[in-house]
Structure formats: C-alpha cells, structure tokens
Amino acid sequence: MFDLRVPVDVPGGSLYGRIIGLQGKPFVILHGGPGMTHDYFLPDMQALCQSGYQIFMYDQRGCGYSKESMTNPDAINIDTYIKDFEAFCARFELKDITLMGHSWGGLLAVRCAAAYPELVTNLILVNPMPLSSEGYADFVAQCTKRLEPYQEELGIVRRSDQYREGEVEAANLYYSLIFRAYFANHRKIEGLRSVPEYNKLMAPNWQRVEELFRKNLISKPFDFHEDLSKITANTLFIHGDADPTPREWIDKMRAMIPDSKFREIEKAGHFPWVEQPSKFFLYVQVFLVQVSMAQEVAHSASDVSDFSE
C-alpha cells in the first residue's frame, strides 16, 4: 500500500506528515493526547482506503517525529494547533475533507471544523475529550477511580530514571498500565499495535507536550461548547459504552449540532476500533455512504431547479 512520510512546514518548524493510499477522497485523522502520535491508528485505519479514501495524518506540533525545536512552550497551545491543521490541509490542497478526531483530537477537531467550515464536509468524533473543564474533571475522576489498583506500580515507573529518559520498555510498561482505564477488556490492550512503542524521542515529547497543555489549558477553566454551533459539517459521534468520559457530556455536544448522528458501541472503551473493529468500521462506512447519497440527491435537485428556471 502507498505510504508516504513527508514533512510539512509550519511557522517555527515542520510537522511529520503521513499519507496512506495513492488516491481517494481526503480523510484527515487527528490523534489524541495531547502529546501522542498518529501511529496508534495503524494499521487499522488503512481499511478506509478500501472505501475510496486517502488517509492524511500527522504528529501534532512537538509530538513524536515533529521537529524537536517545536516544543517551544509558547507554541504549544490550541490556537497554534488549529493553525497547523489549516497549514497541513493547504500543503496538500485538501478540500471537502472528512475529519476524524479521537479523544484530545476530538476536541481539536471540533475547534478546527468550527474555524474552517469551508474545509470540513464530514466530521467524525470518536470518544472526544469533553469540551469544558467541568467535563474534563469528570473524565479524570473516572480514570483515577479505574486506576486505583495500579497507583503504586505507576508511581514506581514514573519515578524511575528509565521512564524519565524515555526508554522504550519503561514507556511500554507505564502506558500499558494507564490504558487499563480506557479499555472494556484489558486483554485487548495489546491490540493497540503501535502504542506505546515509543523511542527516546516519542516518550519524553509526550510528557512535555502533555505538561504544557496541562499548564496552558487544562489547569484553567475552559469551555468550547460554543464552537459546536459554528460547525456546518455532517457529524457523527462514536462512543464506547465503557469509555471514561460520562455519556452526558457526549449528549451535550450532540444536542448543539443539529442533525448530528450518534452510535454507541457496546463492550468498547476509548479505542473502539481496537475492541470492536467490525462495528466501528461499519458505523463509519454507513455514515459516509448516507451523507454521500444525501449530497448526490441535493445536487440532483439543484440541477433540476436550474433547468426549470
């Protein structure tokens, strides 16, 4: 399969971009974190190429293989991340985009779709991070409760020199414990194939970016719900019933986007394409087929109207 890794210049450095599939309608995916990398979607998301889509992904500013110089604290903020999305799309002249955001990437996708409605035609939010500090506090409370049995072990790993220096084995152990809060079935964590296989660059970058966002955004009151009213894209919410984000926060988001669609996946947590792949991809594909058919009907009706005039 065609798989191109390409740098994308943005103010202050460059993003590590990736294109999968030789051609097709553009499907842009925003990863979670903040601070993770794009690779945890693979190889699963390659299935979208078989449905006529070309996949575009990148490591967000300061993350993974994006330039080390981009960990400038002043540049690690959500406004810059939104501008980076626009710059990435401009680099490849993308339009009529299907944008998928997962977790933190879901919050970022909401803000990007609101800022650039002319770019985003379809929006898929997979277990999005709550859009307010109040909702995020509920999410953290759920995660903390689920991780209580592992706190001692997590503390030992966090304090170790190996973890602080970004050694792969220590990072693997730490995140395999953390992700126990995010899965309905812990035995399926290993299905998250590319995470957390971090090298000495990826692991410390995750920590730095996460700390900067905690300082610059998460530790302060925030509420981005008003952005939902600016979204014009066809929107689908996918929510795993075992996700740590309480369902009420997803329902609040849905209510603010007219005609948005919702699918809940049973026996799935924060990574539903890993735990329930058949249902996840079925729901995505049905949504995309439905909006495509609706667009064709609308275009046909417009053509008839033009002819009658």
Secondary structure, DSSP 4 states (H G I P E B T S, - for coil): --EEEEEEEETTEEEEEEEESSSSEEEEEE--TTT--GGGGTTGGGGGGGGTEEEEEEEPTTSTTS-GGGG-GGG-SHHHHHHHHHHHHHHTT--SEEEEEETHHHHHHHHHHHH-TTTEEEEEEESPPPSBHHHHHHHHHHHHHHHGGGHHHHHHHHHSHHHHTT-HHHHHHHHHHHGGGT-SSGGGGGGSTTTT---TTHHHHHHHHHHHHIIIIITS--B-GGGGGG--SEEEEEEETT-SS-HHHHHHHHHTSTT-EEEEETT--S-HHHHSHHHHHHHHHHHHHHHHHHHHHHHHHHHHHHHH-
